[in-house]
Amino acid sequence: MTEPDPEPPSPNLRIRIVFGEDAMLGPGKADLLERIRETGSISAAGRSMAMSYKRAWMLVEEMNAAFRDPLVTSSRGGARGGGAKLTEAGEVVLTQYRKLEEIMAEAGAARIGVLRSMLRDSTDA
């Protein structure tokens, strides 16, 4: 008895919102915000994404500069250790971005299905 071919992975819709030349929000920044919320640390969030601390900090600075209110606050180490957390604005931005991803995936599911059905089968080599 042969096993059926495994189902190919589901398509993944990722969006990038370009607000202008200096402001953009996309999957990498949203993932970074999510990991900062989970870890309480910019460096740990960056490490979990195979990103240098410098790159993670630069992205946080870009987001904080782009939005009216900062999305992430941080404190330096010391007796209690440092840390980072999402601000109320950061939580709202992340929630709205994830909801937009969800809405777009639902709205585009049929079209994504058509595109997926047109992909070359991996056995067509």
Summary of the structure (lengths in Angstrom):
residues: 125
radius of gyration: 18.9
end to end distance: 24.4
largest distance: 63.2
contacts: 296
relative contact order: 0.15
helix: 54%
strand: 12%
